[in-house]
Amino acid sequence: MSNIQKAFKIIERNIDEADFVGAVPIEVINNCQSDLNLKFPKSYIEFLSNYGLGDIFGEEIYGLGVEEVGIPHVKWITLELRKDVNLPNHLVPIYNTGYDNEYYCLDCSKISDSEDDNAPVISFISADESEQEYELIEKDFGTFLYKLLKEAME
């Protein structure tokens, strides 16, 4: 079983603790990818297709399925950070750590198609570009979500 499937099991077993908007149509996901001029990794597309966006155990995951007027809308926050703090175009913020404007982002630079899951989760701190370290957090979105939920449950 993949890590994204394990994460979905945690969500389903703890649905009373969760607040997700629900499934997002693939057309909406494709439009967002087109508007951001990049491709999402497979595991993130699965998350959007099943849950859209929302939170569980107080952990908010950015996504799609609500009006595009602020957090947690992934297109809105991506465009805002591109404009305000020069977020590189291949990064997509999916989670705010709560510390010093630090976001965990999908690095979508190597994604070739919708079956590709080669997008590590890295940290981005909206600060001076010369100080940016881009620390690797997890190898993919599914692993990130699974570990985040596992830790949040403990």
Disulfide bonds with the S-S distance in Angstrom:
none
